[in-house]
Amino acid sequence: MKKDIILAGVGGQGILSIATVIGSAALEQGLHLKQAEVHGMSQRGGDVQSNLRLSSEPIFSDLIPRGGADLVVSLEPMEALRYVPFLAPDGWIITNTVPFVNIPDYPAMEAVMGELGKLPHVIAIDVDAIAKEAGSARSANMVLLGATASVLGILEPEKLREGIRRIFGRKGEAIVEANIKAFDAGLASAQK
Amino acid sequence: MADKQLLLGDEAVALGALHAGLSGVYAYPGTPSTEITEYIQGHPLTTERHVHNVWSSNEKTAMEGALGMSYAGKRALVCMKHVGMNVCADPLMGSAMTGANGGLVVTACDDPSMHSSQNEQDSRFWGTFGMMPVFEPSSQQEAYEMTRAAYDYSEENTIPVIMRLTTRMAHSRAVVTPAEDIRPQNELHYPEFPKRWVTLPVNARVRNRELIKLYAKCEADAVVSKFNRLTDGPDHSMGVIACGIAYNYLMENYPDGCPYPVLKISQYPFPRELALKLAAMVPTILVLEEGQPLVETMLRGVFPTQTKVIGRIDNAVIRDGELSPDAVRGALGLPERKTFAPAQVLASRPPALCQGCGHRDFYTALNNVLKKDYPTARVFSDIGCYTLGYMAPFNAIHTCVEMGASFTMAQGAAYSGCWPAVGVIGDSTFTHSGMTGLLDAVNGKADVTLCISDNLTTAMTGGQDSAGTGRIEAICAGLGVDPAHIRTIVPLPKNYPDMEKVIREEIEYHGVSVIVCRRECIQTARRHAKK
């Protein structure tokens, strides 16, 4: 069994903490894993992505082939669209609907949502609002992880919660609980 | 078995070096190599064993420091991005002549596709050029193991070993199982062949002949190396030579195994004997290598041969840029994968200076002066976050070439009649290789306005210590700049009138002026605020 995931967003949004939690859970589960990250110049407000590959078998390439991603998980709607050619025919897009506008020519939101609507499997949620409602506005990325958990398959939600506890544990119980709450709110919203 | 760890390729090299008994890491930050040194700096063994881990001023001082440690018998690691190899080329080439005493590994991280760089140069060429072995891992586990092996190989053959990574290996994580044993550090001991270390012609001529012989021995070693492997396959219509991580992109296309014979290469000098074995099996050889076509060029030669070689040069594979599973697919005769059409509404999102960054305020003030009153001005910039001043809305710089070229190019242009000739450099790039250029300007009495946009850190690579922090004005004065023309300003919107006044005054001064524009990087300031 394998899951190839493209995590997308804008530099500074925090896609790597999503990757870190999934990675920790995968390592604990004894899965093979490769996770290609973006460091350096592109991190300065540019588009960033991470290729995260999980498998029960050894993995060769650090990069996911075109048409091979089981999931595109994005903290930003236009950034989700950037990786459409990498999406597998039966793959899922899980994206935030709140745009991050730091460029003058950001397309019209209707056009962005229209393009997303053309794809067969899309979960589009306002992770910022859901995080706020759950009382943990700073954990928007964990809301997105929760929504991802609804279709991830290879790792049970409880394994991801354990991952959150391991990764955020040293920051104290309050931070852990805020992240778990955000995760659960994301999971619930995707299952609606 | 030791604990499994999830490590970047960079971190796997770092851990391999620590476990090999490292005594010092010498490096200047540069993407994608920075995390090697950072991992060593944060590792408990570093504290326990007093491993030297202070950032060097540049790659040349790093290489020389490491060579000194090797001379003293201890194991040293040098790390840099590919273009750093140009900066340290002199001691690097010299180190092949002196040879290593304590194990010496030089890690160069190449950046094909130029994610964060100005060119695609391939560091494997240094191996051929300087007659040094090159190791090129294809997985994070191999990066760990090969680093350990490289130290032993370096000492056995008294030669530095170049470890070559590319972006995708450096910045990708995978599970690494470290070895059980952690080797002790070396004791101080001096070289067995002291003459080599004084490279006067009388010694160097002798050593050069030894080195030529040693390089041939290294090729023989590469033929039998466990890191190079020829595997047969059922389909002999073609063979594949896959170097470093190109092997992964090949195998990704064959989940049930590659049908063609494959020669996997991770240790150089290129083992020609293995290529001949492969050529005896197949009429055509596809060469897959990340970076420039080094092996392919060598195999093609000049004269016609029986074996057809295909690869980047004949565009069977993309001629430039990073390889991927898709980039090698066509050359394997496989159809393109079925995909969704690209979205139509995408806008590109290039990197930009952070909101609130001091470089923004500096460029705004500079533009206010130059665009209004000095439309013929030219701005010679340098390598760092502030290179992004090229982008809209600033469009503030005219050149950026390599580390340190701002102050020196501004002088050359000024001597040619360019006025105002403005140089812009960051604090870390200034101490890396701008100081000598400033000395030239002083000695040449150049009519230049040189700006140091000082954010108190090496920002682009994530906020490492900057070598001259707190001493920038003193360095400039020490190099002979008239203290009356060393001006310090604080880049904030409320200060624009003052900043513009200083910039104008120093442009009107027909000599060497230095304007130090200082405010802490907002990224490091945020981190400091949290502490």
Interface residues (C-beta under 8 A of the other chain):
Chain A: V10 G11 G23 S24 L27 H32 L33 K34 Q35 A36 E37 V38 H39 G40 M41 S42 Q43 R44 G45 G46 D47 N51 I59 F60 S61 D62 L63 I64 P65 R66 G67 G68 M78 E79 L81 R82 V84 P85 F86 L87 P89 N102 I103 P104 D105 Y106 P107 A108 A111 V112 E115 L119
Chain B: K4 L6 L8 T31 P32 T34 E35 H115 S116 R168 M169 H171 S172 R173 A174 V175 I245 Y247 N248 Y249 M251 E252 N253 S324 P325 D326 R329 E336 R337 K338 T339 F340 A341 P342 A343 Q344 V345 L346 A347 S348 R349 P350 P351 A352 L353 C354 C385 L388 A392 M460 T461 G462
